[in-house]
Amino acid sequence: MENYATNWTKNEFLTYLYIYCMNADYKEEKKELGYIKAKTSNAVFNKMHEEFEEDSDYASLQKIMNTHDKLGFSKDDTDELFDNLKELFLLDYKYDIKERNLLKGLKHLLK
């Protein structure tokens, strides 16, 4: 049985989550990359992107759920997080069905 525990900081968690969400439509757009990179350092972005690339979807979700709980996000923190995720999705002026479904699923898993 795999262990999906992480030792991520809040910044690493958020970076990983943004990368995961950016890939909801299987494309990494320049605006999305810029949004994420503006919120973190290049070193953290590269580390988390590399880890994301190695993870299955199941592993990513397990890590996201476990780390969200471990970092003790409050309801207000989580609401702000979802506002930021929606902002990320709207950068390309499209909020397609894959993005809507991902956000809905994450809300169910993280609230």
N, C-alpha and C positions, 0 to 999 in steps of 0.2 A: 504494500500500500504506500502510495506516494505521500510525502509530507509537503503541504503547500504553504507552510509558515514562512514568513519573510521577516527580515530585520530592517525593512525599509523605513526611512524617515517619512514625514508627511509629504515633503517635497517629492521624494522618489515615488511614493504612492500616487500622488496627483499626476505626476508625469507619466507613469505607466498607464493610469486610467485614461488620460487624455489620448495617449497613443492608441490604446485599445479602441476607444470611441472613434478616433479619426479613421480607423480602418473598418468601420461598420459598413461602408460602401466599397470596400476593397481598393480604395484609392487614397493616396497621401497627397493632398493638394498643397500648393505653396502657402496659401493663406493659413491653412490649418497648421502646417509645420511652423510657420512664423509665430502664430498664436501660442503654441506650446513652448517653443524655444524662448519666447519673451518672458515666460513664467519660471524658467529654470536656467541652469548653466548648461553649457555644451557637454560637459563631462557627465552630468546627471542624465541629460537627454540621451546621449549615446549609450550609456550603461543600460538605461531602462528600455531603449529601443532594441538593443541587442537581446536583452532578456525576453522581451515581447516576441521577437522573431523566433526564438527557440521554444516558446510555450505553445501548447495546444489551446484551443478555445476553452476547453474544460479547465485546464491548469490556470489560464488567465482569470477566469471567473472565480475559481477557488482562492487564488491569491488576492484578488480584489475584495472579496467578501471577508476573508480572514483578516486582512490588513485594515480594512475599514473598521471592523470590530475592535481589533487590537489597539488602534490609534484613538479609539474612544470619541468618534465624531458625535457631536450633539445633533439634535434635530435641526437646529438653525444652521450648523455647519453643513449638514447633508443637503438642506434646501439650497444653500448658497452653491454647493458643489453642482447640483442639478441645473441651476441657473447658468453656471459657467459651461457645463456640457452642452446645453441648448445653444448658448452663444457660439461655441465651437462648431456645432452642426450648421448654424445659420451663416457662417462665414462665406460659404459659396452660394448664398441666397437660395439654397434648396434645402428642404427638410424632408428627405424622402422616407419611404415606408421602412427601409432597413434602419435608418437612424431613429425614427419614432419608436419602432419596436424595441430597439436596443435600450433606449432611454426608459421606456415603460418597464422592460425586464429588470433593468438595474434598480429602478425605484422599488420594485417588488422585493428584490434581493437585499437592498441596503437600508430599507426603512423599518 
